[in-house]
Amino acid sequence: MDSINNGELSFEQAMERLDSIVSKLENGDVPLETAIELFQEGMKLSRLCGSKLEQVEQKIEMLIETEQGFQKKTFAPVNDDKGE
């Protein structure tokens, strides 16, 4: 789990491990202590993936076609939350 804390896992590796953990927990055949450990590892992986996605969002630039041609524009995610 040190690789999770150090951020050494790639996004794909973290997602693969997270998928494996979810499958094990959904199966329900793991002892309670193991389930708790897997859940904790899954939460760390989830935070790692979220952090990596945020980093990527900050780096994305979109090309916007304007009358003058294409311009680079920093990516700004659209907030679809309507306060409901």
N, CA, C and O atoms as a CHARMM CRD file, in Angstrom:
* protein
*
  336
    1    1 MET  N      0.81300  -1.20300   0.00000 PROA 1      0.00000
    2    1 MET  CA     0.00000   0.00000   0.00000 PROA 1      0.00000
    3    1 MET  C      0.85300   1.26100   0.00000 PROA 1      0.00000
    4    1 MET  O      0.33200   2.36300  -0.17400 PROA 1      0.00000
    5    2 ASP  N      2.17300   1.10700   0.19600 PROA 2      0.00000
    6    2 ASP  CA     3.04100   2.27600   0.14400 PROA 2      0.00000
    7    2 ASP  C      3.01800   2.92000  -1.22900 PROA 2      0.00000
    8    2 ASP  O      3.14900   4.13800  -1.35300 PROA 2      0.00000
    9    3 SER  N      2.85100   2.09900  -2.26500 PROA 3      0.00000
   10    3 SER  CA     2.80800   2.65400  -3.61600 PROA 3      0.00000
   11    3 SER  C      1.57600   3.53200  -3.79900 PROA 3      0.00000
   12    3 SER  O      1.59400   4.45600  -4.61200 PROA 3      0.00000
   13    4 ILE  N      0.49700   3.25300  -3.04800 PROA 4      0.00000
   14    4 ILE  CA    -0.69100   4.11100  -3.10400 PROA 4      0.00000
   15    4 ILE  C     -0.36900   5.44900  -2.45400 PROA 4      0.00000
   16    4 ILE  O     -0.64300   6.50700  -3.02000 PROA 4      0.00000
   17    5 ASN  N      0.21700   5.39400  -1.25600 PROA 5      0.00000
   18    5 ASN  CA     0.52900   6.61900  -0.52400 PROA 5      0.00000
   19    5 ASN  C      1.54700   7.47600  -1.25600 PROA 5      0.00000
   20    5 ASN  O      1.50500   8.70300  -1.16800 PROA 5      0.00000
   21    6 ASN  N      2.46100   6.83800  -1.97800 PROA 6      0.00000
   22    6 ASN  CA     3.49800   7.57400  -2.70200 PROA 6      0.00000
   23    6 ASN  C      3.04200   8.00500  -4.08300 PROA 6      0.00000
   24    6 ASN  O      3.75500   8.74100  -4.76500 PROA 6      0.00000
   25    7 GLY  N      1.86700   7.56000  -4.50800 PROA 7      0.00000
   26    7 GLY  CA     1.35700   7.92700  -5.82500 PROA 7      0.00000
   27    7 GLY  C      2.11600   7.27900  -6.96500 PROA 7      0.00000
   28    7 GLY  O      2.10700   7.78600  -8.08600 PROA 7      0.00000
   29    8 GLU  N      2.78200   6.14300  -6.68500 PROA 8      0.00000
   30    8 GLU  CA     3.59300   5.48200  -7.69500 PROA 8      0.00000
   31    8 GLU  C      2.75800   4.70200  -8.70200 PROA 8      0.00000
   32    8 GLU  O      3.23800   4.40000  -9.79400 PROA 8      0.00000
   33    9 LEU  N      1.53300   4.37600  -8.36100 PROA 9      0.00000
   34    9 LEU  CA     0.68200   3.63800  -9.28400 PROA 9      0.00000
   35    9 LEU  C      0.17300   4.56200 -10.37700 PROA 9      0.00000
   36    9 LEU  O     -0.12800   5.73100 -10.13500 PROA 9      0.00000
   37   10 SER  N      0.08400   4.01900 -11.57800 PROA 10     0.00000
   38   10 SER  CA    -0.54300   4.79300 -12.64800 PROA 10     0.00000
   39   10 SER  C     -2.04700   4.77900 -12.40800 PROA 10     0.00000
   40   10 SER  O     -2.55300   3.99400 -11.60600 PROA 10     0.00000
   41   11 PHE  N     -2.75100   5.65800 -13.11200 PROA 11     0.00000
   42   11 PHE  CA    -4.20100   5.70000 -12.99600 PROA 11     0.00000
   43   11 PHE  C     -4.78400   4.34300 -13.36700 PROA 11     0.00000
   44   11 PHE  O     -5.68100   3.84000 -12.68900 PROA 11     0.00000
   45   12 GLU  N     -4.27500   3.75200 -14.44100 PROA 12     0.00000
   46   12 GLU  CA    -4.78900   2.47100 -14.91900 PROA 12     0.00000
   47   12 GLU  C     -4.54200   1.35700 -13.90700 PROA 12     0.00000
   48   12 GLU  O     -5.41300   0.51800 -13.68000 PROA 12     0.00000
   49   13 GLN  N     -3.35300   1.34700 -13.29600 PROA 13     0.00000
   50   13 GLN  CA    -3.03900   0.33400 -12.28600 PROA 13     0.00000
   51   13 GLN  C     -3.94600   0.49000 -11.07000 PROA 13     0.00000
   52   13 GLN  O     -4.43900  -0.49500 -10.52100 PROA 13     0.00000
   53   14 ALA  N     -4.15800   1.72300 -10.65800 PROA 14     0.00000
   54   14 ALA  CA    -5.01000   1.97900  -9.49800 PROA 14     0.00000
   55   14 ALA  C     -6.45100   1.54800  -9.78000 PROA 14     0.00000
   56   14 ALA  O     -7.10000   0.95000  -8.92200 PROA 14     0.00000
   57   15 MET  N     -6.94800   1.85100 -10.97800 PROA 15     0.00000
   58   15 MET  CA    -8.31400   1.45600 -11.33500 PROA 15     0.00000
   59   15 MET  C     -8.45600  -0.06100 -11.40900 PROA 15     0.00000
   60   15 MET  O     -9.47700  -0.61400 -10.99900 PROA 15     0.00000
   61   16 GLU  N     -7.44700  -0.71900 -11.92400 PROA 16     0.00000
   62   16 GLU  CA    -7.47100  -2.18000 -12.01900 PROA 16     0.00000
   63   16 GLU  C     -7.51600  -2.79700 -10.62100 PROA 16     0.00000
   64   16 GLU  O     -8.29400  -3.71700 -10.36800 PROA 16     0.00000
   65   17 ARG  N     -6.68500  -2.28900  -9.72200 PROA 17     0.00000
   66   17 ARG  CA    -6.67300  -2.80200  -8.34700 PROA 17     0.00000
   67   17 ARG  C     -7.99600  -2.48300  -7.66000 PROA 17     0.00000
   68   17 ARG  O     -8.52700  -3.32100  -6.93100 PROA 17     0.00000
   69   18 LEU  N     -8.52900  -1.30500  -7.87500 PROA 18     0.00000
   70   18 LEU  CA    -9.80800  -0.91800  -7.28300 PROA 18     0.00000
   71   18 LEU  C    -10.92600  -1.82800  -7.78400 PROA 18     0.00000
   72   18 LEU  O    -11.79200  -2.23200  -7.00700 PROA 18     0.00000
   73   19 ASP  N    -10.91300  -2.15000  -9.06000 PROA 19     0.00000
   74   19 ASP  CA   -11.91300  -3.06300  -9.62300 PROA 19     0.00000
   75   19 ASP  C    -11.81300  -4.43800  -8.98000 PROA 19     0.00000
   76   19 ASP  O    -12.82900  -5.06900  -8.68500 PROA 19     0.00000
   77   20 SER  N    -10.59700  -4.89600  -8.76500 PROA 20     0.00000
   78   20 SER  CA   -10.36900  -6.19000  -8.11900 PROA 20     0.00000
   79   20 SER  C    -10.91900  -6.18500  -6.68700 PROA 20     0.00000
   80   20 SER  O    -11.54700  -7.15100  -6.25400 PROA 20     0.00000
   81   21 ILE  N    -10.68100  -5.10800  -5.97200 PROA 21     0.00000
   82   21 ILE  CA   -11.16800  -4.98600  -4.59500 PROA 21     0.00000
   83   21 ILE  C    -12.68900  -4.98700  -4.56400 PROA 21     0.00000
   84   21 ILE  O    -13.29500  -5.67200  -3.74000 PROA 21     0.00000
   85   22 VAL  N    -13.30200  -4.23000  -5.45300 PROA 22     0.00000
   86   22 VAL  CA   -14.76600  -4.16600  -5.50200 PROA 22     0.00000
   87   22 VAL  C    -15.34300  -5.55300  -5.77000 PROA 22     0.00000
   88   22 VAL  O    -16.32500  -5.95100  -5.14500 PROA 22     0.00000
   89   23 SER  N    -14.73400  -6.28800  -6.69900 PROA 23     0.00000
   90   23 SER  CA   -15.21300  -7.63800  -7.00900 PROA 23     0.00000
   91   23 SER  C    -15.13700  -8.54600  -5.78600 PROA 23     0.00000
   92   23 SER  O    -16.06800  -9.30000  -5.50100 PROA 23     0.00000
   93   24 LYS  N    -14.01600  -8.46700  -5.06600 PROA 24     0.00000
   94   24 LYS  CA   -13.85600  -9.29700  -3.86300 PROA 24     0.00000
   95   24 LYS  C    -14.90000  -8.93400  -2.81100 PROA 24     0.00000
   96   24 LYS  O    -15.48800  -9.81500  -2.18500 PROA 24     0.00000
   97   25 LEU  N    -15.12500  -7.64900  -2.62000 PROA 25     0.00000
   98   25 LEU  CA   -16.09400  -7.21900  -1.60900 PROA 25     0.00000
   99   25 LEU  C    -17.52000  -7.57100  -2.01500 PROA 25     0.00000
  100   25 LEU  O    -18.33000  -7.95000  -1.16900 PROA 25     0.00000
  101   26 GLU  N    -17.83100  -7.45000  -3.30000 PROA 26     0.00000
  102   26 GLU  CA   -19.16800  -7.80200  -3.76900 PROA 26     0.00000
  103   26 GLU  C    -19.43000  -9.29800  -3.64400 PROA 26     0.00000
  104   26 GLU  O    -20.56400  -9.72000  -3.41600 PROA 26     0.00000
  105   27 ASN  N    -18.38000 -10.09200  -3.79400 PROA 27     0.00000
  106   27 ASN  CA   -18.50200 -11.53600  -3.68300 PROA 27     0.00000
  107   27 ASN  C    -18.92900 -11.93400  -2.26600 PROA 27     0.00000
  108   27 ASN  O    -19.68800 -12.88500  -2.08100 PROA 27     0.00000
  109   28 GLY  N    -18.43600 -11.20200  -1.28300 PROA 28     0.00000
  110   28 GLY  CA   -18.85200 -11.42300   0.09800 PROA 28     0.00000
  111   28 GLY  C    -18.20600 -12.60600   0.78800 PROA 28     0.00000
  112   28 GLY  O    -18.62400 -12.97600   1.88500 PROA 28     0.00000
  113   29 ASP  N    -17.19200 -13.21200   0.17200 PROA 29     0.00000
  114   29 ASP  CA   -16.55300 -14.38300   0.76100 PROA 29     0.00000
  115   29 ASP  C    -15.27900 -14.06600   1.53600 PROA 29     0.00000
  116   29 ASP  O    -14.49200 -14.97000   1.81800 PROA 29     0.00000
  117   30 VAL  N    -15.06100 -12.80200   1.88300 PROA 30     0.00000
  118   30 VAL  CA   -13.84900 -12.44200   2.61900 PROA 30     0.00000
  119   30 VAL  C    -14.20300 -12.21500   4.08800 PROA 30     0.00000
  120   30 VAL  O    -15.28000 -11.70500   4.39700 PROA 30     0.00000
  121   31 PRO  N    -13.30200 -12.59100   4.98700 PROA 31     0.00000
  122   31 PRO  CA   -13.53800 -12.33800   6.41200 PROA 31     0.00000
  123   31 PRO  C    -13.66000 -10.84100   6.69400 PROA 31     0.00000
  124   31 PRO  O    -13.16200 -10.01200   5.93300 PROA 31     0.00000
  125   32 LEU  N    -14.31700 -10.51700   7.77700 PROA 32     0.00000
  126   32 LEU  CA   -14.59200  -9.11600   8.11500 PROA 32     0.00000
  127   32 LEU  C    -13.32600  -8.26900   8.17100 PROA 32     0.00000
  128   32 LEU  O    -13.29200  -7.17600   7.60500 PROA 32     0.00000
  129   33 GLU  N    -12.28200  -8.75600   8.84400 PROA 33     0.00000
  130   33 GLU  CA   -11.03400  -7.98000   8.93700 PROA 33     0.00000
  131   33 GLU  C    -10.44600  -7.71200   7.55700 PROA 33     0.00000
  132   33 GLU  O     -9.98800  -6.60400   7.27600 PROA 33     0.00000
  133   34 THR  N    -10.45900  -8.71300   6.70900 PROA 34     0.00000
  134   34 THR  CA    -9.94200  -8.55000   5.36000 PROA 34     0.00000
  135   34 THR  C    -10.79900  -7.56600   4.57800 PROA 34     0.00000
  136   34 THR  O    -10.28100  -6.74100   3.82600 PROA 34     0.00000
  137   35 ALA  N    -12.11000  -7.65500   4.75900 PROA 35     0.00000
  138   35 ALA  CA   -13.02400  -6.73700   4.07700 PROA 35     0.00000
  139   35 ALA  C    -12.74100  -5.29100   4.48600 PROA 35     0.00000
  140   35 ALA  O    -12.76300  -4.39000   3.64800 PROA 35     0.00000
  141   36 ILE  N    -12.47800  -5.07600   5.75900 PROA 36     0.00000
  142   36 ILE  CA   -12.16800  -3.72300   6.24500 PROA 36     0.00000
  143   36 ILE  C    -10.86900  -3.22500   5.62700 PROA 36     0.00000
  144   36 ILE  O    -10.78700  -2.07700   5.19100 PROA 36     0.00000
  145   37 GLU  N     -9.84700  -4.08900   5.58700 PROA 37     0.00000
  146   37 GLU  CA    -8.57100  -3.70600   4.98600 PROA 37     0.00000
  147   37 GLU  C     -8.73600  -3.39300   3.50000 PROA 37     0.00000
  148   37 GLU  O     -8.17500  -2.42000   2.99700 PROA 37     0.00000
  149   38 LEU  N     -9.51500  -4.23300   2.79800 PROA 38     0.00000
  150   38 LEU  CA    -9.75900  -3.99100   1.38000 PROA 38     0.00000
  151   38 LEU  C    -10.51500  -2.68600   1.16300 PROA 38     0.00000
  152   38 LEU  O    -10.21700  -1.93500   0.23400 PROA 38     0.00000
  153   39 PHE  N    -11.49300  -2.42000   2.02200 PROA 39     0.00000
  154   39 PHE  CA   -12.25800  -1.18100   1.91600 PROA 39     0.00000
  155   39 PHE  C    -11.34800   0.02400   2.10600 PROA 39     0.00000
  156   39 PHE  O    -11.44300   0.99800   1.35900 PROA 39     0.00000
  157   40 GLN  N    -10.46500  -0.03600   3.10400 PROA 40     0.00000
  158   40 GLN  CA    -9.54100   1.07300   3.35000 PROA 40     0.00000
  159   40 GLN  C     -8.60300   1.28600   2.16400 PROA 40     0.00000
  160   40 GLN  O     -8.34400   2.42100   1.76400 PROA 40     0.00000
  161   41 GLU  N     -8.09600   0.18300   1.60600 PROA 41     0.00000
  162   41 GLU  CA    -7.22800   0.29100   0.43700 PROA 41     0.00000
  163   41 GLU  C     -8.00900   0.88000  -0.74100 PROA 41     0.00000
  164   41 GLU  O     -7.49000   1.71100  -1.48600 PROA 41     0.00000
  165   42 GLY  N     -9.24600   0.44600  -0.89800 PROA 42     0.00000
  166   42 GLY  CA   -10.09000   0.96300  -1.97400 PROA 42     0.00000
  167   42 GLY  C    -10.33000   2.45400  -1.84900 PROA 42     0.00000
  168   42 GLY  O    -10.33600   3.16700  -2.85200 PROA 42     0.00000
  169   43 MET  N    -10.52600   2.93200  -0.63300 PROA 43     0.00000
  170   43 MET  CA   -10.72800   4.36700  -0.41600 PROA 43     0.00000
  171   43 MET  C     -9.46900   5.15200  -0.78800 PROA 43     0.00000
  172   43 MET  O     -9.55600   6.22200  -1.39000 PROA 43     0.00000
  173   44 LYS  N     -8.30300   4.62000  -0.42800 PROA 44     0.00000
  174   44 LYS  CA    -7.04700   5.28400  -0.79500 PROA 44     0.00000
  175   44 LYS  C     -6.87800   5.31700  -2.31400 PROA 44     0.00000
  176   44 LYS  O     -6.46500   6.32500  -2.88600 PROA 44     0.00000
  177   45 LEU  N     -7.20600   4.19200  -2.95100 PROA 45     0.00000
  178   45 LEU  CA    -7.10600   4.13700  -4.41100 PROA 45     0.00000
  179   45 LEU  C     -8.06800   5.11100  -5.06300 PROA 45     0.00000
  180   45 LEU  O     -7.73000   5.76100  -6.05200 PROA 45     0.00000
  181   46 SER  N     -9.25800   5.21300  -4.51400 PROA 46     0.00000
  182   46 SER  CA   -10.26000   6.14200  -5.04100 PROA 46     0.00000
  183   46 SER  C     -9.76200   7.58200  -4.95200 PROA 46     0.00000
  184   46 SER  O     -9.91000   8.34800  -5.90300 PROA 46     0.00000
  185   47 ARG  N     -9.18000   7.95000  -3.82700 PROA 47     0.00000
  186   47 ARG  CA    -8.62400   9.30100  -3.66500 PROA 47     0.00000
  187   47 ARG  C     -7.46200   9.53400  -4.63700 PROA 47     0.00000
  188   47 ARG  O     -7.33500  10.61100  -5.21900 PROA 47     0.00000
  189   48 LEU  N     -6.61500   8.50600  -4.80300 PROA 48     0.00000
  190   48 LEU  CA    -5.49200   8.62100  -5.73400 PROA 48     0.00000
  191   48 LEU  C     -5.99200   8.85500  -7.15200 PROA 48     0.00000
  192   48 LEU  O     -5.48500   9.72900  -7.85500 PROA 48     0.00000
  193   49 CYS  N     -6.98600   8.07900  -7.57400 PROA 49     0.00000
  194   49 CYS  CA    -7.54400   8.24100  -8.92400 PROA 49     0.00000
  195   49 CYS  C     -8.16400   9.62400  -9.09100 PROA 49     0.00000
  196   49 CYS  O     -7.97300  10.26900 -10.12300 PROA 49     0.00000
  197   50 GLY  N     -8.89800  10.08000  -8.09200 PROA 50     0.00000
  198   50 GLY  CA    -9.49500  11.41500  -8.14800 PROA 50     0.00000
  199   50 GLY  C     -8.44100  12.49600  -8.27400 PROA 50     0.00000
  200   50 GLY  O     -8.60200  13.45000  -9.03500 PROA 50     0.00000
  201   51 SER  N     -7.36700  12.34200  -7.52800 PROA 51     0.00000
  202   51 SER  CA    -6.27600  13.31500  -7.57600 PROA 51     0.00000
  203   51 SER  C     -5.61200  13.32600  -8.95400 PROA 51     0.00000
  204   51 SER  O     -5.32100  14.38800  -9.50600 PROA 51     0.00000
  205   52 LYS  N     -5.37800  12.13800  -9.49600 PROA 52     0.00000
  206   52 LYS  CA    -4.75700  12.05600 -10.81700 PROA 52     0.00000
  207   52 LYS  C     -5.66600  12.67000 -11.88400 PROA 52     0.00000
  208   52 LYS  O     -5.18000  13.33400 -12.80000 PROA 52     0.00000
  209   53 LEU  N     -6.96100  12.45700 -11.77700 PROA 53     0.00000
  210   53 LEU  CA    -7.89200  13.05100 -12.73600 PROA 53     0.00000
  211   53 LEU  C     -7.89000  14.57500 -12.62900 PROA 53     0.00000
  212   53 LEU  O     -7.94600  15.26700 -13.64500 PROA 53     0.00000
  213   54 GLU  N     -7.82600  15.09800 -11.41200 PROA 54     0.00000
  214   54 GLU  CA    -7.76800  16.55000 -11.23000 PROA 54     0.00000
  215   54 GLU  C     -6.51200  17.12900 -11.86600 PROA 54     0.00000
  216   54 GLU  O     -6.55500  18.19100 -12.48700 PROA 54     0.00000
  217   55 GLN  N     -5.38200  16.42000 -11.70600 PROA 55     0.00000
  218   55 GLN  CA    -4.12700  16.88600 -12.30100 PROA 55     0.00000
  219   55 GLN  C     -4.23500  16.93100 -13.82100 PROA 55     0.00000
  220   55 GLN  O     -3.76000  17.87100 -14.45800 PROA 55     0.00000
  221   56 VAL  N     -4.86000  15.91300 -14.39400 PROA 56     0.00000
  222   56 VAL  CA    -5.01000  15.86400 -15.84700 PROA 56     0.00000
  223   56 VAL  C     -5.92900  16.98300 -16.32300 PROA 56     0.00000
  224   56 VAL  O     -5.65100  17.62800 -17.33400 PROA 56     0.00000
  225   57 GLU  N     -7.02900  17.21700 -15.59700 PROA 57     0.00000
  226   57 GLU  CA    -7.95600  18.28800 -15.97700 PROA 57     0.00000
  227   57 GLU  C     -7.25400  19.63300 -16.03600 PROA 57     0.00000
  228   57 GLU  O     -7.55100  20.46200 -16.89500 PROA 57     0.00000
  229   58 GLN  N     -6.31900  19.84500 -15.11700 PROA 58     0.00000
  230   58 GLN  CA    -5.59900  21.11600 -15.08300 PROA 58     0.00000
  231   58 GLN  C     -4.66900  21.27200 -16.28000 PROA 58     0.00000
  232   58 GLN  O     -4.32600  22.39500 -16.65100 PROA 58     0.00000
  233   59 LYS  N     -4.25800  20.16800 -16.88700 PROA 59     0.00000
  234   59 LYS  CA    -3.31800  20.21700 -18.00100 PROA 59     0.00000
  235   59 LYS  C     -3.99600  20.25200 -19.36900 PROA 59     0.00000
  236   59 LYS  O     -3.37700  20.60600 -20.37200 PROA 59     0.00000
  237   60 ILE  N     -5.25900  19.88600 -19.39400 PROA 60     0.00000
  238   60 ILE  CA    -5.94600  19.78700 -20.69100 PROA 60     0.00000
  239   60 ILE  C     -6.18400  21.17200 -21.27900 PROA 60     0.00000
  240   60 ILE  O     -6.62500  22.10000 -20.60100 PROA 60     0.00000
  241   61 GLU  N     -5.88300  21.26900 -22.52700 PROA 61     0.00000
  242   61 GLU  CA    -6.22900  22.49100 -23.25900 PROA 61     0.00000
  243   61 GLU  C     -7.12100  22.07900 -24.42300 PROA 61     0.00000
  244   61 GLU  O     -6.87600  21.07600 -25.09300 PROA 61     0.00000
  245   62 MET  N     -8.13900  22.86000 -24.64300 PROA 62     0.00000
  246   62 MET  CA    -9.05100  22.57800 -25.74500 PROA 62     0.00000
  247   62 MET  C     -8.77000  23.56000 -26.87500 PROA 62     0.00000
  248   62 MET  O     -8.42600  24.72200 -26.65500 PROA 62     0.00000
  249   63 LEU  N     -8.92600  23.06100 -28.06800 PROA 63     0.00000
  250   63 LEU  CA    -8.82000  23.94600 -29.23200 PROA 63     0.00000
  251   63 LEU  C    -10.22100  24.43500 -29.56400 PROA 63     0.00000
  252   63 LEU  O    -11.13900  23.64200 -29.77100 PROA 63     0.00000
  253   64 ILE  N    -10.36800  25.72500 -29.60900 PROA 64     0.00000
  254   64 ILE  CA   -11.65100  26.35300 -29.88700 PROA 64     0.00000
  255   64 ILE  C    -11.55800  27.03400 -31.25000 PROA 64     0.00000
  256   64 ILE  O    -10.66100  27.84400 -31.48800 PROA 64     0.00000
  257   65 GLU  N    -12.48800  26.70000 -32.13600 PROA 65     0.00000
  258   65 GLU  CA   -12.50200  27.35500 -33.44500 PROA 65     0.00000
  259   65 GLU  C    -13.20400  28.69900 -33.32000 PROA 65     0.00000
  260   65 GLU  O    -14.34300  28.78400 -32.86200 PROA 65     0.00000
  261   66 THR  N    -12.51500  29.72300 -33.72900 PROA 66     0.00000
  262   66 THR  CA   -13.07300  31.07400 -33.72400 PROA 66     0.00000
  263   66 THR  C    -12.98400  31.64000 -35.13700 PROA 66     0.00000
  264   66 THR  O    -12.49000  30.98100 -36.05300 PROA 66     0.00000
  265   67 GLU  N    -13.45500  32.83800 -35.29700 PROA 67     0.00000
  266   67 GLU  CA   -13.37600  33.49300 -36.61200 PROA 67     0.00000
  267   67 GLU  C    -11.91800  33.68600 -37.03300 PROA 67     0.00000
  268   67 GLU  O    -11.61700  33.69700 -38.22700 PROA 67     0.00000
  269   68 GLN  N    -11.01900  33.83800 -36.07400 PROA 68     0.00000
  270   68 GLN  CA    -9.61300  34.06100 -36.36800 PROA 68     0.00000
  271   68 GLN  C     -8.85600  32.73900 -36.54600 PROA 68     0.00000
  272   68 GLN  O     -7.65600  32.76400 -36.81800 PROA 68     0.00000
  273   69 GLY  N     -9.51400  31.60000 -36.40100 PROA 69     0.00000
  274   69 GLY  CA    -8.84300  30.30300 -36.49100 PROA 69     0.00000
  275   69 GLY  C     -8.97000  29.55800 -35.17000 PROA 69     0.00000
  276   69 GLY  O     -9.92200  29.76100 -34.41600 PROA 69     0.00000
  277   70 PHE  N     -8.01400  28.70600 -34.90500 PROA 70     0.00000
  278   70 PHE  CA    -8.03800  27.93700 -33.66700 PROA 70     0.00000
  279   70 PHE  C     -7.25000  28.65000 -32.57900 PROA 70     0.00000
  280   70 PHE  O     -6.18500  29.21200 -32.83400 PROA 70     0.00000
  281   71 GLN  N     -7.77300  28.62100 -31.39100 PROA 71     0.00000
  282   71 GLN  CA    -7.09300  29.19500 -30.23600 PROA 71     0.00000
  283   71 GLN  C     -7.03200  28.15000 -29.13500 PROA 71     0.00000
  284   71 GLN  O     -7.92600  27.31400 -29.00200 PROA 71     0.00000
  285   72 LYS  N     -5.97300  28.21100 -28.35500 PROA 72     0.00000
  286   72 LYS  CA    -5.88500  27.33500 -27.18800 PROA 72     0.00000
  287   72 LYS  C     -6.66000  27.96700 -26.05100 PROA 72     0.00000
  288   72 LYS  O     -6.57700  29.17300 -25.81700 PROA 72     0.00000
  289   73 LYS  N     -7.40100  27.15100 -25.36100 PROA 73     0.00000
  290   73 LYS  CA    -8.13500  27.63400 -24.20500 PROA 73     0.00000
  291   73 LYS  C     -7.97100  26.62500 -23.09100 PROA 73     0.00000
  292   73 LYS  O     -8.12500  25.42400 -23.31300 PROA 73     0.00000
  293   74 THR  N     -7.66100  27.09500 -21.89500 PROA 74     0.00000
  294   74 THR  CA    -7.51200  26.20800 -20.75600 PROA 74     0.00000
  295   74 THR  C     -8.82300  25.50500 -20.47900 PROA 74     0.00000
  296   74 THR  O     -9.89200  26.11500 -20.51600 PROA 74     0.00000
  297   75 PHE  N     -8.73200  24.21000 -20.20100 PROA 75     0.00000
  298   75 PHE  CA    -9.91400  23.40900 -19.92700 PROA 75     0.00000
  299   75 PHE  C    -10.59500  23.89800 -18.65600 PROA 75     0.00000
  300   75 PHE  O     -9.95100  24.07300 -17.62200 PROA 75     0.00000
  301   76 ALA  N    -11.89100  24.11300 -18.74200 PROA 76     0.00000
  302   76 ALA  CA   -12.69400  24.49000 -17.58200 PROA 76     0.00000
  303   76 ALA  C    -13.88900  23.54300 -17.54000 PROA 76     0.00000
  304   76 ALA  O    -14.79000  23.65700 -18.37100 PROA 76     0.00000
  305   77 PRO  N    -13.91500  22.60600 -16.58100 PROA 77     0.00000
  306   77 PRO  CA   -15.02700  21.66100 -16.52900 PROA 77     0.00000
  307   77 PRO  C    -16.34900  22.37500 -16.30000 PROA 77     0.00000
  308   77 PRO  O    -16.42300  23.36400 -15.57100 PROA 77     0.00000
  309   78 VAL  N    -17.38200  21.85800 -16.93200 PROA 78     0.00000
  310   78 VAL  CA   -18.71600  22.41300 -16.78700 PROA 78     0.00000
  311   78 VAL  C    -19.35000  21.82700 -15.54300 PROA 78     0.00000
  312   78 VAL  O    -19.35400  20.61000 -15.36000 PROA 78     0.00000
  313   79 ASN  N    -19.88100  22.67700 -14.69100 PROA 79     0.00000
  314   79 ASN  CA   -20.52800  22.21400 -13.48000 PROA 79     0.00000
  315   79 ASN  C    -22.00000  21.97500 -13.79700 PROA 79     0.00000
  316   79 ASN  O    -22.76800  22.91900 -13.98700 PROA 79     0.00000
  317   80 ASP  N    -22.38400  20.69400 -13.85000 PROA 80     0.00000
  318   80 ASP  CA   -23.76000  20.33200 -14.17300 PROA 80     0.00000
  319   80 ASP  C    -24.65300  20.31100 -12.94100 PROA 80     0.00000
  320   80 ASP  O    -25.84400  20.02000 -13.04800 PROA 80     0.00000
  321   81 ASP  N    -24.10200  20.61000 -11.78200 PROA 81     0.00000
  322   81 ASP  CA   -24.88200  20.61000 -10.53100 PROA 81     0.00000
  323   81 ASP  C    -25.86700  21.77600 -10.55500 PROA 81     0.00000
  324   81 ASP  O    -25.47500  22.94000 -10.63600 PROA 81     0.00000
  325   82 LYS  N    -27.13000  21.44300 -10.48300 PROA 82     0.00000
  326   82 LYS  CA   -28.16300  22.46500 -10.52400 PROA 82     0.00000
  327   82 LYS  C    -28.70800  22.76000  -9.14500 PROA 82     0.00000
  328   82 LYS  O    -29.78400  23.33900  -8.99900 PROA 82     0.00000
  329   83 GLY  N    -27.95000  22.35500  -8.12500 PROA 83     0.00000
  330   83 GLY  CA   -28.33200  22.66800  -6.75400 PROA 83     0.00000
  331   83 GLY  C    -29.49800  21.85900  -6.25700 PROA 83     0.00000
  332   83 GLY  O    -30.16800  22.26100  -5.30500 PROA 83     0.00000
  333   84 GLU  N    -29.75600  20.73500  -6.87300 PROA 84     0.00000
  334   84 GLU  CA   -30.88300  19.90700  -6.44300 PROA 84     0.00000
  335   84 GLU  C    -30.47000  18.97200  -5.36100 PROA 84     0.00000
  336   84 GLU  O    -31.28900  18.19400  -4.87100 PROA 84     0.00000
